Structures are given as C-alpha cells and as structure tokens.
Amino acid sequence: MSKQYYNNMWQETINDIQDLIQVENFQNEPDFLKKPSQDLFQHYAQNYIRYIGIYKKLEDCYDQMVHPQKKINLKELLELAIIRMIENKKLVIQYNVHSNSYQSDMVNLDELITDLKLTPDYLEVPIPRYFKKETDKERLDERNFIIDKTLQDMDLGQPEETVIEEQYFLDTKEENILEIIQRNERGRQGIQRGLQCKQLRKERLRKENKTKRLAEGEEITDEQENEKAVLIIQKYFKGYKGREQVYFMREEEMKFLGIQRDAEDPKQQNSQFMKAQEQRQKMTLIQQQHMKDYDAKKIELKKLVQETEGPEIKEKKIKERIDWIDMYLDKTEGKKLPAKAIDYYDDKKRYPPTQEELDALKGGKKGAKKENKPEKKGKKGKKDKKEEKKDTIDLTTVIKINERVEEYLTTWGSTDDSTNFQQTFVTDVAKGLVRSSVETEMNSLVDELIEIELDNRHLFLLKKPRKRPPKPKAPKPPKPKNFKVPGAGGVKGRDVFDLLSELLEYGIVKKLMPANLADLKGGQNVLGATQEQQFATTPDPSYPQLRSALAEFVGMQLGSPILKEKLDKMSYFLFFGPSGSGKTLAIRALATECNAMLLDITPSSPEVQQKFSDKSSIGKTFYTVFYVAKVLHPTIIFMDNIEQVFGSAKKKKGVPAAPWAKLKKPLQDFKKAKFIEPTTRVVFIGSTNQPELMIMKDTKNFFEKKFFFPMLNYDTRLTLLKYFIEEKGVKLEPNFPLSTLAHLTEGYTAGSFKNALDKIITPERIKKIPDEPITIDEFVARLARQPYVKSQAEYDKLRTFFDEVTGTKDRREKSKAVAVDPKKGGKKK
C-alpha cells in the first residue's frame, strides 16, 4: 500500500487518541471513583475497547512504514498504547463484580460490543510483529545460530513434532481375541442376511404390484417396464443436475458480488498470501536500510553541529549562567551566591526565596506540626494510607501518551513530505534532534566552568574561599534478603554458551515446530455475559478470549523489555486443560512470535530424568536452566505434567503420590529469591491435564496467572473441522454432513481432530477422492481410536479447579457474604 495510506491512518489514530485522552481526563474529577461500580466498569471497558483499535492501527502503521524518524516516534507511542490498554484491562477486571465470574481475567464484553456496533473479532489482541524482527535482533540471531548449528551437528536439526499414539482397546489373551473375531463375524453375517432380506422384500413387492395391475386388466410388457425405469432414472438425474447447476450459479453470483472468493492454496507461489509475504519482506529490507542510513547521517550531523554550532552554543549557555549569577546577587543584595551550578536547572533553587516565602514556609511548618500530629499509631493509620492510595488514579501513561501526541503534531503536523517518495529521513528534523543532544552534552562542560566562576566570585566579592557542597551520595539500594538458590556453586565461573551446549546435549533446549496464536482456532462466545449471570461458576473461556489473554499477560512481557518493566512483571504461569486442547500449541506460538528460546525440564521425559537423580544434581540443573534463561532471554522454561511436582508427596485416598514432589522446593526457592529479575524476559510455564491432583494452596501461591484451555463447543468444532480439511487441500461434497460430524465429536479436542485427519486424508487418499468421495464413516472409525476424550464428570473437575485456583470462587463467596451482612461476614441472623 502507498505511504499516504499509512500516514493517513496514523493521523486518524492521533485524532482517536486525542478524543480518548479527553475521556481519560474525566478521571480527575474529585468524586469519580465514588460512582457505582457498574458505571466504572462500563467506562473502563469502553476505554479498553478503544485502546484495542488504536493499538491495532499503530501496529499496522509501524509494521509498514519505512520512514525511520516516524518509526522511532511511532514505536514510543505504540508501547505506551499497549501499556495503557493493559492498564484499562486490569481496571475492567477489578470492576467486573456484577456476575458469578467475579473479577475473572476472562471478561465477557459481548453486550458492550453489540451496543457499539462492532464485531466480536474487534476484541482480538495480537502480539506485535516487531517482537521477532527487531528486539535485540543481533544478539538473538547469534543465540539461535548456535542452537541450530549444535542441533544439526547432533542430527537433531529438524523441529520436533508432537506424536500422538492411537488407542487400541485390545486384550492380548487368546480367548478374548477369538471372542472378538467371532463377534465381528456374527455381526458381518447378520448384516449380509439383513441386506438379502431387504432385497427379497423389494422383489416380492414388485411382483405383487405387477400381479395387481395385471388383475385390473392393464397390459404390461417388458418394453413398458424398461421405459418406466428410464423415466425414473431421468427424473432423478435431472433433479441432481438441476441442483448442481443452481449450486454453481449461486457460487458464481457470490464471487461476482465480492462476498466469496476463489479458494486458493496459500502455499502456492502465485497465491495472494505468498505475494503479501514477499511484499512484507521487501518492506522489512527497506526499513532496515533506511534505519542504517539514518544512524549514519546522525553521526555525520553530530560532528557537523559540534564543529559549526558548538562554540556558539557554549557561549550562549555560559552567558545564560552568568546572567543568572548576577541576578541572584542582585536579589540577595550582593551577600550570597548560588550554592551549586546545577541549581540553575532546579526551579525551586534557581533564585533565593523572598522574605514572604520564608515566613510562609516557617508558618506552614509550625501549622503542619500541630495539624499533622498522629492521634494513634498502629493498624488504623496504615489502613488510612491504603484508602488514600485507592482514591488516587495513576494517569502517568496518559500524560506520556499526550506528550507523544504533541511531539507528533509539532514535528510532523506541519512537515510536508509529499515529495519524499522514498520516505527517507528528513535532514532538518534530524539536525534538530542532534542539536538537542549536543546541547545536553555541553551542559556538563559549562557546569564545570560555572563552578570555577563561582569559586572566583566568592574570593573577589565575599572575600572568602567557597566551600563546595559535598556531592550527593547515591542512595544505597536496599539490601536484598539473603535467599539462597540451590546449585549456584556447581556452575560458578562457566561460560553461558558452554552451559547452553550442555543443555542441548541433554535435550533440554527444544526446537519445536513454529506456530502462531491465530492457529489456536475457536469461535467467539457471543452469549458469555448471559452465561455469567446464569451459571453458578465461571463459564468456560472462549478461545479468542484465551488468545487475547495470552498475548496481553504473557506475550507482551516476553517480547519487549520496556513492557516487562512497566507492566506486572509476572513470570510464573499455569496452563491446564484436557490433553490436545492447545496448551503445547500456545507455547510454540509464544516462542515463535516472541523469538524466545524453549527449555523443557519435564521430569517425566527420559532425557531429563537422569538430571534429577539426587538433590545435588537437581539444584545444579535448575540453576543452569534458570541462569542460561536469564542471560540469553527471552526464554520460556516449560515443565509438562506439573501435577507430578505440585501434587501430594504422600499417597491419599484415590490420589496417587506425586513422583517428582522433591522438585517443588527448589522451584519455590528460585521464585522466593526473585532469580528472574523484573526486567528479564523469562517466563516459567507449567502444563497439566490433571490439575485436580495438585495441592491448591501451593498452586495458588506459586503461579501468578492460570489459563484454562477448555473443551470445544459446537461452533469451534465445526470451525476446526473445516480448517483442518481445507488445510489438506480437500474440497468436500456440498452435501457432506459436516454439521452432523461436529455434533458427533462432542468431548473431543483439537488434537484428536488433527491426528484423525492426518490418518484419514493421506496423499494416497486424496488421489482417490474424485472416484471415491470421503464419507462420514471414515471419520467416525478413526475418531473412535483417539485417546483425547473427557467424560462430563472429568471435565466438571477441571471447571471446579478453574473456579477455585483463579480465586474467583473465594471472591464471589466473600462478596455474597458481605452483601448479606457487611458487619459479620455474611452470616444471616
């Protein structure tokens, strides 16, 4: 698309931001937070939806623009928009208190979306594309090259793909095998007898009909019988061809109206998808070249400004400081000089206070001492401070967004770049930025000269040497609590790439098939708000909600150091749901879209078991993994079957003992020691399909966010079946009962569908489709062998765990108790 299109989109987005900032400023009203929680929920939900639209537009502009200076300004605004969007999401969650999904992370906004005349897809929050293209690109390219080269040397260069074993419920005892054969043979014979009986009955009815017509005096010949049969065949054939013709006419009309397009294989070289990818790659190369040219030009302009304008800037700054010293002397009647040269930058210290200001300051201090005497120390005072903090609204991000908007209007609002067809840098704008950086560097040199001037004036005017104030000592950082992490001594002094090679050798560093969050297919739940009111517990999240939550709470912080620092700094996440529901796919997508390294420390895998043989090796392995992850971030540390670690160490009634419970304490030590720093882009993800075996208290305390991957509803099953079949390049017959198949597969997961279709639609079967169309029987037979089926009772356990582990149940019950009796916690008298 043309540069003008994205310039216009940027301008439209700036207008949207200005309108939204006016809405945000309503929060400065004194009684804003005293409004009903429902009104606050609506306010922040609308802001959140508008920020999603702004974020998507800015992300599109940043991805496609090639102007280097605009991209720099745009990136700052884009990151601030992401921060404010997630801040609004957290406020929406906080005020979501009017349903049984009390303050749930999966907020249903379908009613609000309908009121705003938007489609449910509008709420989708993708991960920014620049995460894997720009963030620490050179360092990450080096890391990925070493991993790929080492894996190739070990003949493990190809990405690993999950292999699902089908279930065959066959007992190997001879008597049982014979019984199965006999049963099947009896069934086959019974079917054959039934078909023969059906054929004989048809023949008998035909003869009876013929006999009846002959008895009525009707003349029947073989020729008449043949003609009648031909007419029947013609009738059915004409009906079939007529329906087929109407179907194709409807398809052509839909294409003509632009409602439907010709289906094409996106992998083909001439497909629209491949053309768009090629164009995107060209734009990326142009962006990189323009940025290199701009960086080189900045260095050149800086030297030029230092040579041509440097002396003039220096003289101007010295004159400003000298005038300041003279004015300071005039105000103090020649009795006092400024204390330090850097006081010039401080508005409060730049000039001496007047007598009135001194009197007011003294009186204010005395009055404050009398008024601010604390009545009582203790819990009451602490409570008041918390209440004051709750009554304040942090609009720091909004202020920064407004500053970036003003910067855009000042720099680009009046700049005409209609003749800049190549969208290269603007020299005048670059020179202004370079000049400001030169002035900042010049300040330190001028301050040194002014310090000497103040020394000389002290000797000449005040007749005494000046006592320079001591340099302010940097505040000492608080001493961290001495939490020891296990295994630090075993790897001390070793190079990080040496440790990485060791992890590669033991199969802990994984290279999985690339994926995207969009591959986590699923339909929108347009009745979510209604279900929240009707269900006693939290309803299942939809897959679009899950994708957005993964992008906002995991992807954003994993992909950008600035976002990790400014947001919640969460690092420990739990993925749970039935087998095949998309947990591993989500991890693959996060690793791909955030350019993250994957370290798999699943204790049940044969490669890792030998590293967890005793306490010493456990500590050393964990320290190696966490240390390599921290240095070579972004990294995902993955542990599957986490219930084997966070389950009970002792066997209980109906619950087996967790075989790897000894790993829980070392993991908790690493979290307690805050080994993953707030700015380090490392996340630990535990995954399980049996979360009911985990100890609830430990799970709540260790994992900061919990994501539930639910079973598929009818709409999602239908979408997935269509997607997987079309992905194979197969076009089903118009009358194929896909809807029936979606109904029959209730209880199956996406992994079941994919594995079954991989076995059904093979290259050999695709060749036979024109002569032998695929039937529903083929799907039923293969799906019957899939292991990923959950009964309703088993699935209800997952729902109960979801309601409890997220804290929604506790918050809901506490809210109901307070509503019944605010003083006594809800015990009705």
N, C-alpha and C positions, 0 to 999 in steps of 0.2 A: 504494500500500500504506500501511497505517497507520504512524504514528510508532513505535508499540510494536514493530512487526516489526523495524525497523532499530535500535531501542535494544537489543532482544534479540540481534540479530546482532552489534552492537558488543560487548556483554557476552560473548557466546560467543567472539568473536575475542580479547578481552582474556584470557580463560581459556586459549585456544590459545597466545597469546604467552607467558604465564607458564610453561606447560609447556615451551615451546621454549627459554625462557631457562635453565631448569634443565638442559636437554640441552646448551646452548651453554656452560654453566659447567664442563662436563666437560673443556673445553679448557685449564682452569687446572691440570690435573694435570701434574706435572713431566715425565712420560715420554709425554705424549700424542702428540707428533709423531714418536716413535720407533716407533709402531705400523706394521704393514705398510701400504703404500700402498693396497692393496685395501680395507682396513678404513677408512682415512681417506676414500677415495673414496665408500664406502657411507655414512659418517657425514655428509659434506657434501652428498651427493646427496639424502639423506632430509631434511636441513635445508632444502635448496633447494626441494624439492617442497612442504614445509610452508609455507615463506615465500610461495610462489606462491598457495596457498589463502588465507593471511592477507591478502596484498596485494589479491586479488580481492574479498574480503569488505569490507575497509576502503574500497576504491574505490567499491563499491556504496553503502555507508553514506554516504560523503562526497558522492556524486552526488545522493542522495535526501533526506538530512537537511536540514531548514530551520532548525534551531536554530543561531543564529550563534555562540554561545560553544562549543558542541560541535564545530562545523565547524572552528573555529580549532585546537582541541586535536587533532581528528581528522586535519587536514592535516599537522601536525607528525609525528604517528605514522605516517601513510601514507608520507611522504617517507623517513622512517627505515627503514620496512619495505622500500621499494624499494631503498634503498642496501644494506641487509643481504642482500636477495635476490640482488642482482647480485654482491656480495662472495662469497657462497656459490657462485654460478655460476662465478666465476673460480677458486675453490678446487677445484670439481669438475673444471674443465678441467685444472688443474695436476696433479691426481692421476689423471687418465684416461690411464694408462700401460700398460694391460694388453691393448691391441689394436693393430691396424695404424693406427688413427686416433689416433696418439699426440698427446695434448694438443690435439685438434681442438676448435674452437669449437662444432661441431655434435655435442653429446654425446647418445648414444642411451641413454635410461633406460627402455626398454620393459620389460625384465625386472623392474626395480625397481617400476615402475608395476603390473605384474601381481601381484607379491608383496604390494603394499599394497592390492590390490583396488580400483584406480582405473582410470578410462578414459583413453585417450591424450589426449583433449581437455583433461584437467586441466592439462597442461603448457603450454597456450596462455597467453601473456603479452600482454595488450592494452595499448595506450597509454592512460594515464588521460584521462578525458573532460574534466577541468577544464583541461587544457592550452590548448584553444582557446576556453574560456569565461571564464577568469579571469586567466591570467598576462599582466600588462601590457595589460589589455584596452583601456583608453582610448587608449594610445599606438599600439597595433596597429590599432585601429579608424580612427584618423586616417591612418595609413600606407596601409591598404587602401582608404580612401575616395579618397585622392589618386591611387592607382594605377587604380582603377576609373573615376574621372572622366576621367583623362587618356586611358585606352584608349577610352572612349566618344567623346571629342572626336576621336580618330583613327579612329573607326568600327571599333574592334577590341575592343568590349566583350564579345563572346561568347567563352567559353573555347575554346582551341584543342583540337582532337581529332586524334589520330594517324590519318593516311590511309595505308592500305596498298595498293600497286599490285599487281594480279594479274599473273602471268607468262603470257605467250602465246608459246610457242616456235614462232614462225612466221617463216620466211625470206621476204624480200620479192622474191626473184628469181622471174621468171615461170615458168621451168622447174620450180622447186620447188613453186610454187603449183599448177601443173597436175598435178604428180605427186601432191600431197596430195589434190586433188579426185578424180583417177582412182582412187586407192587407196580413198578413202571410198566412192566409187560402186560399185566392185567388191565391197567389204565389204557394202554395203547389198543389192546384188543377190544375193550369196551367202546372206545371212540370209533373204531372201524365198524363194529356192529351197529352203533347208532347211525353212522353215515349210510350204511347199507339199508337199514330200516327206513331211513328218510327217503332214499332213492326209490325203494319199493313202494312206499306210500304214494309218492308222486306218480309213479307209473300206474298204480291201481286207480287213483283219482282220475287220471287222464282217460283210462279205459272206460270207467263208469260214466264219464261225461260224454264220451263218444257213443256209448251204448244208448244213453238217454236221448241224444239228438237223433240217432237212427230210429228209435222208437217213435219219435214225434214226426217222422216222415221226412226228415231233412236228408238230402242226398250229400254224402261226404266222400270225396275222392282224395287220393294221395296228393294230387296237384293242388287241390284247395288247401289241404293241410300245410303244404310247403309254402303257398302264398301267404297264408296267415302267419306262419313263423317268420317269413321275410318281413312282413309289415311290423311285427312286434320288434324285430331287430332294428329296423329302420327308425321306428319311433324312439327307441332308447338311444340309438346312435345320434339322431338329430338333436335330441334333448341334451345329450352330452356335449356335442359340438356347439350348440347354441349357448350353453352356459360357459363353455371355454371362450367363445368369441366375446361374450359380454364381459368376462373377466379381463381379457386382454384390452378391450376397449376402455374399460374403467382404468386400467393401469396407464394406458396412453394418455387419457384425459388428465389423470393426476400428475403425470410428468409435464404435460403441456401447461397446466396451471401452476407448476412450480411447487406443488405440495409434496411430490415424491421425486426422487432421483434414481437414475440407473444404479443398480448395485455394482460396486467395483471392489476388486481385491486391493486393499491398501498396500500390500507388499509388492504389487506390480510397479515397474519403473515409471510408467506414464500415469499413474493414479494421482488424483488431486492431493492425497495425503503425502506422497513422496515428493511431489513438486513443492508443497508447502514446507516440508522438512529441508529440502535443498535451498529454498529461499531463506529460511531461518539461519542455516549455516553460513550462507553468504553474508547476511546481515551481521552475524557474530564476528566474522573476519573483518568486516568494515569497521565495526565498533572497536575492535582491538587495535586496528591500525590507526584510527583517529585518536584513540586514547594515548598511544605511543607518541604520535606527532605532537599532541597537546603537552605531554610531560616534557618532551624535548624542548618545545617552544617556551615553556615556563622557565626552564633553566637558563635559556638564552635571554629571555626578557629580564630575569632577575639580575643577571650580570650587567645588562644594559642600564637598568634603573639604578643600580648601585654606582655605576660609573658616571652617569649623566645627572641623576637627581639626588644621589646620596648626600653630597656636600650641602646642597640647598635644604634637604630635609633635616640634616643635622643642625644647621644654623637656625632654622625655624624653631626646632624643638628647644634648643638652648635658649633662644630669645624668650620663648613662652615661659620657661622655668625661671629665668632671671626676672622677668616681669612679675611672676608670681611671688618671688622672694621679696622684691621691692614693695609690692602691695601688702605682703604680710608684715613687713617692717612698719609701713605707714599705719596699719591697723593697731599695732602694738606700741606706737609712738617711739619706735627705734629701740625698744627694750628686749625684743625677743625675735628669734629666727626659727624657721621651721625645724622640727626635730630630725626629720629624715627626708631624703629626696623622693622616696616613694610615696610620701604623704600627698604628693601632687595628684595621684590617681584616686585618692580617697576623698569623696565629697565631704565627709564629716570632719576630716583632719586637715583639709586643704587650707582653711583660714581659721584663725583663733576665734573662739566663741565670744560673743559680746557679753557685757555685764548682765543684761536682762536674761540672756540664755543661761548664764552661770547661776543666777538667782533662781530661775525656774527649775534648773536641774537640781539644785540643793533642796528647794522646797518639795520638788517631786519625789526625791529620795526619802525625805523625812515622812511625807504623807504615805508613801508606799510602804515604809516600815510599819507605820501604825495600822494601815488598812490590811496589809498582807500577812499579818501575824496568823499563823495557822492555829486554828482552835484545838484540833486534836490530830495526833499522828496515828497512823495505822491504816487499816484496810479502807476506811471511809475516804481518806484523802486519795488513795490510789484509785478508787472507784470513780471519783470525780474526774480525775485526769483521763481515764478511759472514755468517760462520757463526753468530755470536751473533744477528744480525738475523733470520736464518732460523728460529732456535729460538724466537723470540717470536711470540705470536699477538695481533693487534690486535683487541681486543674493545670499542673505543670506541663503535661504533654500538650494540652490545648494551647497554652501560651507559646510553646515551641513551634507548634504547627502554624499558629498565626504569624510568628516571626518568619518562618519559611515562605509563607504566602506573600508577606510584604517584600521579602527578598526577591521573589519571583516577579512581582509587579514592578519593583524598582529596576531590576536588571533586564528582564525580558519583555516587560509590558510595553516599553517604548522602543524596543530594538526591532528594526526591520531587517529580517534575514531572508526576504523573498528572493534576493539574488544569490544567496548562498546555497546553490543547488546541491553541492556535495555534502553539505551540513558539516563542515569542518569548524574548528574553533574560531571565535571572534577575538581578534587581537586586542581591541580596546578593552573588552571585559577582562581578558586575561591579564592585561597590564595593570588594571585597577586592583585585581586580587594580589598580584605580585607586589605592587607598591605598598599595599597594606601590610604584607608580611615583612617587607624591608623596613617599614616604619616600626613594626613591633620589635624587630631585631635591633634597631637603632636605639630604642628606649633604654636598654641596659647600658650601652656605651655612654649615652647622655646622662644617665643617673650617676655614673661614676664621676663624670666631670662636675656635676652639680654637687656631689658630696665634697669634692675638693674646694669648690666655690664657697660652700657653707663653712668649711674649716677656715678659709682665708677671711671671711667676713666676721667670724667670731673673734679672730685675733685683731682685726682692724677696728671693728665697731664696738664690740663688748669687752675688748682688752683682756681676753682670757681664752685659753685653748678650749676647743669644743670637745665635749665628752660624747663620743658617738654612742648611741644606744646599742646595747648588745643585740646581735642578730637573734631574731626569734627562733627558738628551738622547735624543730618539727615535733608535733605531738607523737609520743610513743604509741605505737599500736598496742591494743590490749593483748596481754599475753594469752595465747591460746591454751585452752585446757589440755593437759598432757594426756591425750588419748593415744595409746599405742595401737598400731595396726600390726597384725601378725605378718611374719615373713619378710620384713624390711632388711634384715641382716643378710639374708641369703642371696640377694641380687645387688647389694651395695657396690657402686663403682662400675657396674657393667654398662656398656653402651646400649642405647634403646633399640637400635637395629639388630644387635646381637640377640636381645631378648625377643624381638619380633620374629627372628629366624627360628628361635626355639619354639615359639607358639605355632609357627607354620609347620614345623616338623611334627608336632603333636596333634595337628589337625584342629587346633582351637580357632585359628584365623580361617574364616569361611568365605568362599566366593559363591554367592547364590545367584540364581537367575534374576536379571533385572526386572523390575516391575514398577508400576505407578499406583498411587492411591485410587486413581479412577478405575483401576482393574478390580477394586473391591466393589463389585456390582451390587445394586439393590435399589428398590423403588422407595419413593417418598411415602411417609405415613401422614396422609392428609387429615387423619382423624386423631392425631396424637393428643391435642388439647382435650377432646371429648373423652378419650380413654383415661386421661389423668384424673378426670372428675369421677369416672365410673369405677375404675379399678381400685381395689383395696391396697395394692402395692404399686411400685413404679412400673409402668408398661415397658415393653421391650423397646430399646432404641432402634431407629431405622438406620440403615447403612449410610445414607447421606449424612445423618447426624454424627455417626461414628467417624466418617471420613473427615468432617469438619473439626471434630474434637481432637482427632489425632494430629491434624495439621496445626491447630492453634496451640495445643498444650505440649506436643512433643516435637513436631516438625519445625516450628518457628524457632524454638530454643536450640534445637540441634543444628540448624543450618546457619545461624547468624550469631556471632559473639555479642553484638550490641543488644539484640533481642534477649539473649540469655541473661545478660547483666541487668536489663531494665525490667524483665518480667519476673515470674515467681521463682525462677532458679530451681525448678523441680528436676529431679534426676532419677527417681525410682518409680517404675510403672508396672502395673499388673494387667496382663491380657488373659481373659478367661472366657470360655465358651465351648460348645461341642467341638469334637475333632472335625476338621475340614471346614470350619466356619470362616476361615480367613485370617487367623492370627499370624501364621508364618508369612502369608502374603503381605500383611500390613508391615511386618518387619522388613521384608525385602523392599517394599515400596519406600519406606522411610530411609533405608540405607541407600537406595538409588537416588532419590530426589534430594537428599542432603549430602551426597557424596561421602557417606560415613563408612568406616571400617566395621566389620562384624566379627565379634569374638564370642564364640559359642562355648560355654562352660557347663553344658548339660551333663550332670554327673552320671546319668544312665548310659551315655554314649561310650562305646568301647575305647575310643581314643583318649577320653578324659579320665576314665575310671582309675587308670594307673597313677594319675597325678594327685589323686585324693586318697592314697593308701594310708597315710598316718597324719598326725597333727602338724608335723614339720612341713611335709610336702603340701598340705592344704594351704598353710599360711604362705609358703613360697609361691605357689601357683596363683593364689588370689592377688598377692602383691604384684607379681609380674604382670598379670592381666590388667589390673587397675592402673599400674604405672604406665604401661605401654599405651593404654587407652587415653590416659591424661596427656601424655606427651604428643601422641600422634592423633589427637582428636580432629574432627568429630568421630565418635565411636559409639557403637551400640554393643553393650555387653548383654548377651542373651543366655537365659537359662530356662530350658524347657522342662516340663514335668516338675514345676516348682513345688507341687504338693508333697514331693518326696523329701523336700528340705524343710518346709514350714508346717509339716504335719506333726502329729504327736510322736515323741520318741518311744513311747510305750504303747503296746497293743491295748486297745479298748474294745468294748462290746461292738462288734460289727465293723470296726475300723482297724485296718492293719497298721502296724508301726511304720513310721516313715524311715526308709532305709538310709537316707542321707541327712538325717536330722543334725548330724555333727557339723554340717556346713553352715547352719543358721547363725551360730555365734560369731564366726569370722566375718560373715556378711554384715551383721549388725555392727560389728566393731568398725568396719570401714565407713559405714554411714554415720556412726556416732562421732568418729574422728573427722568428719567432713573432708574426706580424702578427695572427693570430687568437688573442686572449688566452684564458686558461683559463676565464674566466667569461663569455666572449662566445659566444652560442648561434649559431654559424655552422659549417656543415659543407660541405666540398668533396667532391662525388661524381663520380667518373669512371666512364663506362659503355662497354662494348665487347662485341662478339660475335666478335672475333678476337684474344683475348688472347695467342695464341701469337706474334703479331708484336711484342709488347712486350719490351723489354730486362728480363730477370728481376731483375737487381741493382737497377736504378733503381726498378722497380715495388715491390719489397720495401721499399726504404728510404723511398719517398715515401708509400705508402698504409699506414695503420695497421691497418685491418681490410679483409679481402677477402670478398665474399659471392658465392657461386656459385649461379646460377639454373639448375637442371638441366632436362633433358628430362622429359616427363611419363611416369609409369608407367601401367600399365593402369587401376588404381583411380582415379588422378587424371584420366585422360582420360574415364572413364565419369562421374565426378562433374561435370566441366566441361561435357560434352555435355548432361547433364540440366539443369544450372544455366542454360546459355545458352538452351536450348529453352524452359524454364519461364519465363525472363525475358521471352521474346517473347509469353508468354500462350498458348502452344500446348500442347495435350494430345495426345500421340502415341497411336496404337492400342496395345492391350495386347500384341499380337504383333509390334510393331516391333522389329527386331533391333538394339537399341542396343548390346548386348554385342559383336555382330559388328563394328559400326562402330567401337567402341573398340579392337578388335584391329586393324582395318584401318588405323587412323590412327597407328600407332606411328611415331615420328620427327617428328610434327607438334607444334607448340607451341600454347599458349592463344591467341595472336594469330591463328594460322591458323584455329582453330575459330570465333572471333568474327567474323572477316572473312567466312568462308564462310557462316556462318549469317545474317549481315546481308544477304547477297546472295540467299540461298535463301528465308528466311522474311520476305518483304516484306508490307506491308499488303494488296496485291492477292492474294498467295498465301494469306494467312490466310483471306480471304473464300471461297476455293475449297476449303479443307480438308474441309468436310463432304461435298462431292461427289467431290473428288479427294484422298484422304489422301496425305500426304508419304511418299515411298518412299526407300529407301537409295540408289537410283541417283542421285537428285538431289544427295545429299551427296558421293558419290564423284566425280561430274563436276566439282563446284565445288572440292572439296579438291585435285583434281589440278592446279588452276591456282595454288595457293598457293605463295609463294616460300619459306616458312619450313620447309624440310626439311633435316635434317642427316643425312649418312651416318654409319655407325658409326665409320669411320676419323676423320672430322672431330670427332665427339663425343669419341672417345678422347683427342684432343689437348686438349680442354677439361678432361677429367678429370685428365690428367697435369699440366696447368698448375695446377689447383686443389690437387693434392697438393704441388706444389713451391712455389707462391707463398705458401701459408699457413705454410710451414716444417715441415709435418707430415712430409714425406719425410726432411728432414735430421735431425729429432729422432728419427724411427723408426730410421734407419740408425745414428745415434750410439748409441742405446740398445742396439741389437743388437750393435754393436762392443764396447761396454763389458761386455755380458753374456758375450761370448766371451773377452775378455782385458781386464780392468779396467786393467791397467798400460800396455799398449801399444796401446790404442785399437782392439782387436778383431782384430788380425792373428793368425790361428791358426797355431801352430807345428806 
